[in-house]
Amino acid sequence: MSFSTYEQGLKQATELASRAIQIESSLSSLSPLISPLPTLQKAFPAYISAAETYSHLISSSLVPSNEVVAVKKKWRLVLERAEKVKSRIESLGGHVGKVEIGDTGEEAAVLRRGSRANGVDIPLWVQPNRHDFEGEQYTDSRQPELAEEQLLCDPIWKEVPQEDWKGLDENEWTVRQGPVADCSVVAAMGVALEHDRQFGTDFGKSNLYPKDEERQPKRSENGKHVLKLLLNGAWRSVVFDALLPHSSDDKPLYTTCHPAKSSASSSLSLIGAPWVPLALKGYFKVFGGYSLKGSNPAPDIYAYTGWIPERLSLKEGFQREKEWKRIYQSWKKGQVMISLGTGEHTSAGLVRLHAYGVTSIREEDDERYVEVFDPGATTFTMSWDGLCSEFEALHLNWKPEMMPISAARHWSWPKPVSTSTTGSTPLRNPQYRLKVSSPSSNVHEIWILLSQHITSKDRPLDDIALHVFEEYGAGSKLGRSVSPEMADQMSPYANDTHVLVRYRLRQSASSLLVIPARDRGNFQTGFTINVFASQGSVLSLERMSRTLPFSQAVSSSLNNRNAGGHPGHPTYNINPQYQVTILPPIKGGKIDGRIAIQGGKECAWNVKLLWGKGELVFDVTEDMIVADTGAYSYGLAYCDISDLNPGRYTLIVSAFEPNMTGSYTLSLESTAPVQINPIPGEGAGMYSRVINGSWSEETAGGRPSSGGYYRNPRIEVILPKPGVISSRLCLPRPSPVPINMTIFRRGTGVKLGEQVSTTGPYSDALSGVSTGRVKLDSGIYILVPSSYGPIKTSWIMKIWSDVAISVESGI
């Protein structure tokens, strides 16, 4: 929690302490036959949370001197109560500390909440024994929901005949999709069976129980089967019966699997290998039925095997030569499974929004070929270039042994709550610090996989993204040194179950900030982060505290008047700017802080904190930057600040491109009191005019000493009464051309009169040149834009006045 006043902090701490007391007091209502241990284990972390808040309050220096003793007494009382509860827990044989409180306890709760999906219990995996498949006949109380295509065939649920379990030692199988549009799962099964044949992957068969002496699936004596799947962050058990849907004339209404050498006519009414439709039934049961739609087989393969999923768009910046080399080399080693997805528009006989599998890739006579499997049981050959042109997405699953060192964390995004524009921090996404060290000095990759947990097919997936920031020079003023004129498109938001970031490290020992983010989710959603690294690496992945004692947040938006783009654009200075005031801590010392901005997922964001004295800044230089969120990042930008001095700063919010618009919420947290106030833009509250002009062959007169100054364009401004004007001249595109603007009184004829004001020496500043605020008497004035040397290019002049003015160009 965070607070900005003593009253807020005391209220938070008191409420937490009261909640802890209430939990402990509920012990009096328990039956003597019920163990008090679970209640005590809830009370202990509640007392700890209250103690932490009291501690934050005391260290914040907000507490009035006459209240310090009383607050410290409350803090000690809460700690003493926590110790007594802890002692009682241990006396009952329980445990506290990391086992029951903090991250570990919450992670366990996230995994427990993930133990039910679509009304089906999916407990954490426990190896079944042979007795689980003996005894009384097992039948599900509710079968998986059938698709409309199956219901039209008057389905009958029945078990596969015992004789169909014999003769399953074939090495090559053909998967045939049933009447259901479950193309992604069927494509996954076809891809994996062929991969199993070529590389011994043991897909699917190793997941289904019971098994015989050779570890192959076998018929269950009591009709009970158990499927092992990787779901919601852990391997889990799916229990189901042996019944499968058949038509009234005994034809299978599900995907079948046949020996590749058998003819279609001879096996039309046979199911082939029974374990395949049963392994699929278990999957459909937990995902809501046979009507499951999808065109991405990678999550299906991941659920069966744990092979790391990756999605590559073939339409947006795909590097087909580089990716072919990476994929082909890995394919030859059996390290990757490949599948494909089409989009809304297709050609070459492909089906729209359909999943396909890849069963083989090869190089032959300087050409590259791919064998493509259609779940409709047809296989065809395409060139690699043709595949890249015709399909929408490439789906890959990578063998985990490629990156054998791993770390995992589980957490959840909270249910959204309404907040005021000046309330607590908007960054409700958890943050993790990932430390990686490798024995090799060679540049290497780490892979970070974000997986959101599923609960119901009727609840849409959240749009999720994984933001990764590499930190440099701990304690330095920038925190991380990344070029500010770069948009990080590494992980735009996606409506997918999994998002993989392959991050290339710049040094053998690195610290990264990892933020799993979602956009506009409507529910509390669990998620899992898995990190994979090469052999010999050492990983540390720890969740960071999300709040500091003081914070302020403001909400606003970029629009067509203030969206100036990154610092490489002349319009950067029109971006929203804020005066940030950091008050000195009462007890002195340096200040730590953090900046966060969260906005539209279509927008790449950045925030810079500058030595600007809380005033408008027009041109940013490297020595002005106190803190920078680094590479422009979609939906979210963030940075930590260490050793911050009290004082006034200028903060600038920007998107990567000019006219990139969207709403945002900006927050600043600190270990000292902080205030954020908008700085009015240049000319705010004044009348304004914009003149778009150019220097042509006739009007490019150059500087006064060039002899042609009189030929430069002239802008006439009429002031009907005394007033203040301000003006700025800039070029629409970055240019090294030095420019100047000078204000004259109008002379007689074509002559210029007395010089009133000038922007000074010719300057090539990116933001242009400005006269500043000039107080003028009523009259007629001429503004002359000029370049140092005659040049033909466009220019923009902006004029502001506190009185209504008339402006005419071309005088």
Order of alpha helices (4+ residues) and beta strands (2+ residues): alpha-alpha-alpha-alpha-beta-beta-alpha-beta-beta-alpha-beta-beta-beta-beta-beta-alpha-alpha-beta-alpha-beta-beta-beta-beta-alpha-beta-beta-beta-beta-beta-beta-beta-beta-beta-beta-beta-beta-beta-beta-beta-beta-beta-beta-beta-beta-beta-beta-beta-beta-beta-beta-beta-beta-beta
